[in-house]
Amino acid sequence: MAYARAEQVDVGEDQVAIAITHGTLGSHLGVAYRNGDDAAKLFHLEFHRRLAIDDYPRAEWLAACVPIDDVAGAQIVALLDGAAKLYPSRSAPGSYDYGIALLTGAGSIAPDGAYSPKDGCDGFTCSSIVAEIFRSFGFPLVDLSNWPNRPINRAWGQAIVCMLDAYGAGPEHVQAVERNISELRLRPEEVAAAAEQFRSGHPALFPEVEARAEEVMAQVRAECAAPPPIPAHHPMAACVVAFQNAVVAAAAAAPGIDGEPGAQASAQTEVADAQANPKDKPATARRHAVSRWRRLSPKLRKRRGKKS
């Protein structure tokens, strides 16, 4: 199993493929499958209660079929197809929340795709929902008990909170997600790397996927055209710019550690775009970023040594 342009990767009956592309804060993950009407589809959680079921293949995605047997594949396909029926549009009520509490989502997705969050579950990311779907059928892709804590993930979590607030997710959900900010995160490229080496009963350990995850992201950057930078007037622009600045600062402070390769590339793209398109007013976006950052997380700023 190796990643290739999605146009080159077919999914047959009872097969599933992991698909990955650029994302707002780095990378974005989905699962390709063939539904009951023999149509190839791409399941991916775009954001809060925005489940996308798109036609597959899609341009600017990489994909690879998961080496899983037909019985297991059929179970996963049934869940994905069930979710597509339950939440047929990006605005379907009751769809999956977007949240970052990585270890509390177990059991929150029924075999028919229905979302029923358990106590402590604040939702899923695009990557954690894929991991949970596989785990729910007894095929865990990753062993999260050994996943590392990384300081940059606090900045990522704060960016998610900022984006949820700007999106209008509601104060109760925003506050619940903010309480779950930590240094733990499962990245899309890590799930992609784990799926590539899937062995039933042997969820991947972090050291087994770390290097391959970086290679997958390098392939995404090399083969998939990056989306245009988020416009400065977009409600979430301040959140994205603040995170990109945090990534660049972390990389500068520890040049031997790549805190978030995908987002660092996005930050470089943002700078280049700002220079080419001064009408986007990047300085204004950064001022808004600082304002929102201060309002949402004074404790985080204190830990990072920033002053008001």
N, C-alpha and C positions, 0 to 999 in steps of 0.2 A: 504494500500500500504506500503510495507516494502522492503528494499533492500536485495537481495539474489544473489548468484552466477548466472551469466548470463545464464549458462547452465540450470538453473532451472526456468528461466523466459521466457515463450513463448510470442510472439506477434502475435495476430490474425489480420485478415483483418480490416483495419481502426483503428487499435490500434497503439499507440506509447509508447515506454518505454525510460526512461532516463537511461543512462549507464555511469558509472564512474569507473576510474582506477587511477593508479599512473601516474604522469606527470613529465616532466623535472624540473619544478619549484614547484612541489607540487602535484596537481591532474589534471586529464584530463577528459573531458566530451563529450558525444555523444548522439545520438538518434537512437534507434532501431525501425524498421518498416518492413512491408511486402510489397514488390513492386508489380507492375502489373503482374509479372510472378509468384507471390505467393512465392517469395524467400525472406527470412528474411535477412535484411541488417543493417549495422551500419554506420550511417552518423556522421563523426567527422572531425573537422578542425584541422589538425595536426600542420600546421604552415603557413607561408606566401604563398598563392596561392597553398596550398597543401590540397585540400579536399579529404578525404578518404571515399570511399564507400566500406566497407569490409563485408564479410560474417558474419552473426550473428547466434549463439552466438560466442564470442571470449573468450579464456581463460584469466583469471586474471582480469576480469571485474565483477562489480556488476551491477544489473539492477532492475528496478521496473516499472511497467506499470503506466502511468499517468491516473488518474480517470477523463477522459474526454469523452464526448458523441461521438457516431459514426460519426455524421455529422462533428463535429470539427476535429475529428481524420482523417477523409477522406481528409479534406482540407490540413492538415499538411502533410499527407502522399503524397498527390499530389505534394506539393512543394518539399519534399525531393526526390521523384522519378524524378521530373523535373530537379532538380539540378544534380542528378546522370547522367542524359542523357546529360545535357549541359556540365558538367565537368567530363567526364567518367574516367579520369586518374589523378594521383597526380600531373601531369605536364600540365594539360589542360590549354590552354590560357584563360585569362579573369576571372579566378577563384577568389575566395574571398581573399582580402588582409587581412593580419594580422595586427591588430592595437588595440589601447588601449583607444581611446576616447569613453568612455562608453555611453555618452548621445547624440551622434550625428549620430548613425547608423540607426535611425528610417526611414523606407521607402526605405532603400537601397537594399532590397531583394524583388523581384516581386513574385506574387503568383505562377509563374512557376519555381521559384528558380533562376532566372537570377539576377546577381549582377550588380547593377548600383548605385555606391556610391553617396550620396547626398553631398552638400557642407559641409565641415568640417568633413566628415566621413573618418577615416583613415583605416577602416576595422573592423575586429572582432577578439575576442579570441574564444577558444573552448566553453566557457560558454556564452559569450555575443551573439554569433550567435544563440544559442539555445533559449535564452530569446527573441531575436528579432523575430525569426520564430513564436513562440507562440504569441507574442504581435501583429504581423502583421495581425493575423486573429481575433484579439479582445479578446485574452486570455492571458493577461500579467501574468507571473508567479511571478514577483517581482515588488514592488513599489520602484523604484530607488530614488525617491525624499527624502527618509529618510535613504539612505545607508550611513554608516559612512566613514569619512576620517581617514586613518591610515597611519602614517609616513612610515611604512615598505613598503607600496605600491609604494612609490617613488623608493625604491631600486629595487622592482620588475619591475617597468616601465623601469628603466635604464638597467636592465638585458635584457628585451625584445629588447630595442634599440641595445644593444650590440650584441645580437643574430641575429637580422635582418642585422646588419652591417656585421657580420661574414658570414652570409648566402648568402650575395650578393644581398640583396633586392633592392639595388639602392639608391644612396644618397638622391634623392628627397623624396622617401618614408621614409627612415630612419630619415631624418630631420623633416618630418611631424609628425611622431610618437613621436620623442623626444620633440617636442613642446607641445605635449599633456600629458606629464608626470604629474601626480597629485597624490594625496593620495586616490583616488577613484578607487575601483576595485570590480568587481563581480566575486567571486570565484566559481569554479565548484561545490564544495560541498554545497554552498549556493543555487545554482540553483537546485541541487538534492533535498535538503531539502524542497525548495519551491514547487517543482513539487509533492512531496509526499503528501502535504497538499492542493493541488490545489482545489480551489473553484471558479467557473466562476464568474467574476465580483469582485473578492476579491484578488487582487495581494498581495502577502505576504509582510509584513513589516519586517525589519531586526530583531527586537527583537523576532519575531515569528520563525525565522529560525536559529538564532545564535547558540543555544545549539544543535539543531538537526544536523546542519552542522558539528559540531565537532564530533558528534557521527558517522556520515556517514564516515568521514575521518578515525576515529578509526577503523571502520569496514573494510575499504579499506586496511589499514595497517595490520589488523589481518588476512584477508581472501585472499588477492591478493598478490602474490609474487612480491616483488619490482624488477624493471628491474635493470640490472647491472649498476653501476655508469658510467657516461660518461667518455670515455678514455681521459687522459690528452692531447693527441695529437689532439683531435677533435677540429675543429675550434671554436665551441661554448663552450668548456670546461671552458675557462677563465671566460666567462660570468656567467656560472652556479656556479662555485666555489665562485666568488665574491658575488653573491646573497646569497648563503648558509652562507658565512662568515658574511654577513650583518644580516641575520636572527639570527644566534647564538649570535652576538654582541647585537642585540636588546633584545633578550631573557635574556641575562646576565644583561643588564642594567635595565630591568624591569621584574624581575622574575615572577611577578604576572600576566603578560600579555603574551599571546601566540600569537606572531605576525603572524606566518605562520606555523601551526602545521605540515602540509604535508612536507613543505620544510625543517623544522627543523629535521624531521625524515630522510629526504634525506641527510642532512648535516652530521648526525651521521653515516649514511651508508657510506658516502664518506670518513670520517675519518677512519672507520674500514677497508674499502677497501684499502685505502692508506697504512695502516699498514701491511695489508696482501699481498699487491702487490706493493712493492717499485719500480718496473719497471715502474709504471704509473707516477712517478716523480711528486707528488702533489705540491712540492715546485715550480717547473717550471711553472705549471699551475697557481699557485697563483701569480707568478711574472708577467706572461702575463695578468692576471686579473687586477692587479694594473695598468699596463701600459694602457690597454684598458679603464679601468674605468676613469683614469685621462684624457685620450684624449677625451672621449665622454662627460664627465659631470663635469667640474670644479665647476659649480654652485652648483651641488648636493653635492660634497665633502665639499664645504664651509659650506653648511647648516648642514651637518653631523659633522662638526668640525674637518675634516681630513686635514692634511697638505700635501703639494706636496712633 
